[in-house]
Amino acid sequence: MTTDPQMDQTFRSIARLTKNWPGRSVGPHGAGRYLNSAGSLPPILWFFNAGHEPVNFYAALDPEQQFFALRSLSVIMKPSPERDQLGAKMAQHLAEELTDILPNDIALVGGNCQGAPYAISFAQRLLELGHDIKSVAAIDAMPDRAIAVPALLNFGEGAPERNPFLNDFALTSKRVKNLFPAYRQARLPCGHAQYFEAENLPYLLANIENFIGTRIRAAAHQ
């Protein structure tokens, strides 16, 4: 448990927003959730922004797919450089708290919108702690931190303003190649923050499966 009062309060705030999420409570103040812990597939860890997102994502997963549902600082703090700094620190501390219950191999660490940069900070700290991170992913966000892991960059077609490739493909491609050893840009046929709705979730799951090369969906969702 952290001795930093601000960090401790941050995890308390997250825990209040995740208290009704499914799964076993993990991390400081039980701020995260561990699901399908007996599964045989290396875990997916994802930073969500709203309560329905992990519920819908989990419901579509194969029971063999281990899954950690984590949360960003959305609605806890307004967007600011201070939130970015605190979020990165929070993600790194969370990695240190979870490392002992995580297997060595991790299939994917991802996040949507505000959660994406936290996912990169979290994954980087896990790498430093000795974990083998196979891939990272983001939705409607362009990470600004380099990590030596292949990246899946998803963008909603209904929010073109959030896709820098559409504004300047050459410049964005050059930037991304400096951040990741390999990457794939993938589309989601939906608007911003609609990725986990029932009609859109299959596209996200398919993008992930194609990128990591493993089927993660439950039979009913294939």
TANOR-V62453 format. One record per pair of residues at least 6 apart in sequence whose ideal C-beta (glycine too) atoms are under 8 Angstrom apart, sorted by sequence separation. I is the first residue (numbers start at 1). J is the second residue. D is the distance in Angstrom with one decimal. If there is no record, write none. Layout:
BEGIN
I:J:D  I:J:D
END
This chain:
BEGIN
2:8:5.2  25:31:7.9  26:32:4.8  48:54:5.0  61:67:5.8  77:83:4.2  110:116:7.5  111:117:7.4  127:133:5.6  156:162:7.0  160:166:5.3  177:183:7.5  194:200:5.5  195:201:7.0  209:215:5.8  1:8:7.3  25:32:7.4  26:33:6.8  111:118:5.7  126:133:5.9  136:143:7.8  155:162:6.4  165:172:4.9  176:183:5.3  188:195:5.6  190:197:7.1  209:216:5.8  215:222:7.4  25:33:6.6  26:34:4.8  46:54:7.3  111:119:3.6  143:151:7.3  155:163:4.0  164:172:4.4  165:173:7.2  196:204:7.5  208:216:6.4  209:217:7.1  2:11:7.2  24:33:6.6  48:57:7.7  58:67:6.0  77:86:7.0  110:119:5.3  190:199:7.9  195:204:5.3  15:25:8.0  23:33:3.4  24:34:4.7  57:67:7.6  73:83:5.6  109:119:5.1  123:133:5.0  155:165:7.4  190:200:4.2  19:30:7.8  22:33:6.5  23:34:5.5  24:35:7.4  46:57:6.9  58:69:6.9  109:120:7.9  136:147:6.3  142:153:7.3  189:200:7.1  205:216:6.5  18:30:7.7  21:33:4.8  23:35:4.0  57:69:7.6  188:200:6.4  205:217:5.3  15:28:7.8  18:31:6.0  22:35:6.3  24:37:6.6  73:86:6.9  109:122:6.0  123:136:5.2  136:149:5.1  138:151:7.0  190:203:7.5  15:29:4.1  18:32:7.1  73:87:5.1  109:123:4.0  135:149:6.1  136:150:7.5  137:151:6.8  138:152:7.5  140:154:7.3  189:203:6.1  14:29:7.5  15:30:5.4  18:33:6.5  54:69:3.7  72:87:6.8  134:149:7.4  135:150:5.1  136:151:5.1  137:152:4.1  138:153:5.6  139:154:4.5  140:155:6.0  188:203:5.3  202:217:7.9  11:27:7.2  15:31:4.5  120:136:6.1  133:149:5.1  134:150:7.7  135:151:7.0  136:152:7.4  137:153:7.6  138:154:6.8  139:155:7.5  140:156:5.6  187:203:7.9  188:204:6.1  205:221:7.0  11:28:3.9  12:29:5.3  14:31:4.2  44:61:8.0  73:90:7.2  106:123:8.0  109:126:7.2  119:136:6.2  135:152:6.4  137:154:6.8  139:156:7.3  11:29:4.7  119:137:7.4  120:138:7.9  119:138:6.9  140:159:5.9  188:207:7.3  202:221:6.7  8:28:7.2  11:31:4.8  106:126:6.7  127:147:7.3  165:185:6.0  7:28:7.9  8:29:7.9  33:54:6.9  41:62:7.0  44:65:6.6  46:67:7.7  48:69:6.3  124:145:7.0  127:148:7.4  141:162:7.4  186:207:4.3  36:58:8.0  43:65:7.8  44:66:7.3  45:67:7.8  46:68:7.3  48:70:7.1  49:71:7.4  116:138:3.7  127:149:7.4  140:162:4.4  142:164:5.5  35:58:5.5  39:62:7.6  41:64:5.0  43:66:3.7  44:67:5.4  45:68:4.1  46:69:6.5  47:70:4.8  48:71:5.8  49:72:5.2  116:139:6.9  120:143:4.7  124:147:5.2  140:163:7.7  153:176:7.2  39:63:6.3  40:64:4.9  41:65:4.6  42:66:6.8  43:67:6.3  44:68:7.3  46:70:6.6  47:71:6.5  48:72:7.0  50:74:7.4  70:94:6.8  102:126:7.2  109:133:6.0  116:140:8.0  117:141:7.0  119:143:8.0  121:145:6.7  123:147:6.0  186:210:7.9  36:61:6.7  39:64:4.3  41:66:6.1  43:68:5.8  45:70:6.3  47:72:5.1  49:74:4.2  106:131:5.6  116:141:3.6  120:145:4.9  151:176:7.5  186:211:7.4  2:28:6.2  35:61:7.8  39:65:5.5  104:130:7.2  105:131:7.6  106:132:6.8  108:134:6.7  109:135:7.8  110:136:6.3  111:137:7.7  112:138:7.4  113:139:6.6  117:143:5.7  123:149:6.4  1:28:5.8  36:63:5.8  39:66:4.5  87:114:7.6  91:118:4.1  95:122:5.0  99:126:6.7  104:131:5.9  105:132:5.0  106:133:5.1  107:134:5.4  108:135:5.0  109:136:5.2  110:137:3.4  111:138:6.3  112:139:3.9  113:140:5.3  114:141:7.6  116:143:5.8  117:144:6.8  120:147:5.6  184:211:5.9  36:64:7.0  39:67:8.0  90:118:7.0  91:119:7.4  94:122:6.3  95:123:8.0  104:132:5.7  106:134:6.6  107:135:7.0  108:136:7.0  109:137:7.5  110:138:6.5  111:139:7.5  112:140:6.6  113:141:5.5  117:145:6.7  151:179:7.2  36:65:5.7  37:66:6.3  88:117:6.8  92:121:5.6  96:125:6.7  102:131:6.4  105:134:6.9  108:137:5.8  110:139:7.6  112:141:7.3  151:180:4.2  21:51:6.6  36:66:5.1  68:98:7.3  87:117:6.7  88:118:6.8  91:121:4.1  92:122:7.0  95:125:3.8  99:129:4.8  111:141:7.4  142:172:7.5  150:180:6.2  153:183:6.0  155:185:7.0  157:187:5.6  162:192:6.3  20:51:6.7  35:66:7.5  36:67:5.4  87:118:4.9  91:122:4.0  95:126:4.9  149:180:6.8  150:181:6.3  151:182:7.5  152:183:7.4  153:184:7.0  155:186:7.6  156:187:7.9  157:188:6.7  158:189:7.8  22:54:7.3  34:66:7.8  35:67:4.5  92:124:7.8  99:131:7.1  146:178:6.7  147:179:7.2  148:180:7.9  149:181:7.3  150:182:4.3  151:183:4.5  152:184:5.5  153:185:5.1  154:186:4.9  155:187:6.3  156:188:4.7  157:189:5.3  158:190:5.6  159:191:5.6  18:51:7.7  21:54:5.6  22:55:6.4  34:67:7.7  35:68:7.5  84:117:6.8  88:121:4.3  92:125:4.4  96:129:7.1  142:175:7.9  146:179:4.7  147:180:6.7  148:181:5.9  150:183:6.6  151:184:7.6  153:186:6.9  154:187:7.4  155:188:6.8  156:189:7.8  157:190:7.0  158:191:3.2  159:192:3.9  17:51:7.2  21:55:7.1  34:68:5.6  35:69:6.7  68:102:8.0  87:121:7.5  91:125:7.1  95:129:6.6  142:176:7.7  145:179:7.3  146:180:7.3  150:184:7.8  152:186:6.2  154:188:5.4  156:190:5.1  158:192:6.8  23:58:7.4  33:68:6.9  79:114:7.6  144:179:7.8  156:191:5.7  22:58:6.0  32:68:6.0  33:69:4.3  143:179:6.4  156:192:5.6  158:194:7.2  32:69:6.6  33:70:7.9  66:103:7.7  32:70:4.9  156:194:6.9  31:70:7.7  32:71:7.5  72:111:6.7  74:113:7.7  156:195:6.7  31:71:6.8  74:114:5.0  72:113:7.7  73:114:6.8  74:115:7.6  154:195:7.5  26:68:7.3  72:114:4.4  110:152:7.5  27:70:7.8  72:115:3.9  23:67:7.8  47:91:7.6  71:115:7.6  108:152:7.9  136:180:7.8  70:115:7.7  73:118:7.8  23:69:6.3  72:118:5.8  22:69:7.8  21:69:5.8  70:118:7.8  139:188:7.0  154:204:6.6  18:69:7.5  70:122:7.5  140:192:5.6  18:71:5.5  140:193:7.9  154:207:5.8  17:71:6.2  140:195:7.9  152:207:6.4  139:195:5.6  152:208:6.8  14:71:5.1  17:75:7.4  14:73:7.6  17:76:7.4  43:102:6.8  53:112:7.3  152:211:4.4  43:103:6.8  42:103:6.3  45:106:6.7  150:211:7.7  14:76:6.9  32:94:6.9  46:108:7.9  10:73:7.3  13:76:4.9  31:94:7.5  42:105:4.5  43:106:5.7  44:107:5.5  45:108:7.3  46:109:7.6  47:110:7.3  48:111:7.6  49:112:6.3  42:106:5.8  43:107:6.4  44:108:4.7  45:109:4.8  46:110:5.0  47:111:3.5  48:112:6.8  49:113:6.0  28:93:7.4  42:107:4.2  44:109:7.8  45:110:7.5  46:111:6.3  47:112:7.5  49:114:5.9  139:204:7.3  10:76:7.2  28:94:7.3  32:98:7.1  41:107:6.8  44:110:7.3  46:112:7.8  49:115:5.9  27:94:5.6  34:101:7.1  48:115:6.2  47:115:3.1  28:97:5.8  46:115:7.4  47:116:7.4  27:97:5.1  26:97:8.0  27:98:5.9  47:118:4.9  137:208:6.7  26:98:6.3  47:119:5.0  46:119:7.3  45:119:7.7  137:211:7.3  26:101:6.5  47:122:7.3  10:86:6.4  14:90:8.0  135:211:6.3  45:122:7.1  135:212:5.6  134:212:6.4  7:86:7.9  11:90:7.3  113:192:7.4  6:86:7.2  10:90:5.6  113:193:6.9  112:193:7.7  7:89:6.7  7:90:6.6  112:195:6.2  112:196:8.0  7:93:6.0  2:93:5.9  42:134:7.3  110:208:7.9  108:208:6.5  108:212:5.9  107:212:5.6  107:214:6.7  107:216:8.0  57:196:6.0  56:196:4.7  56:197:7.4  60:201:5.8  53:195:8.0  56:198:6.9  60:202:7.8  50:193:7.7  53:196:4.3  49:193:7.4  52:196:6.6  57:201:7.0  56:201:5.9  60:205:6.1  48:196:8.0  65:216:4.9  62:215:6.9  62:216:5.8  61:216:6.0  62:217:6.1  63:218:6.9  61:217:6.8  62:218:5.1  60:217:5.8  61:218:6.1  62:219:7.7  60:218:6.1  59:218:8.0  60:221:4.5  44:208:7.7  44:216:6.9  41:214:6.7  41:216:7.0
END
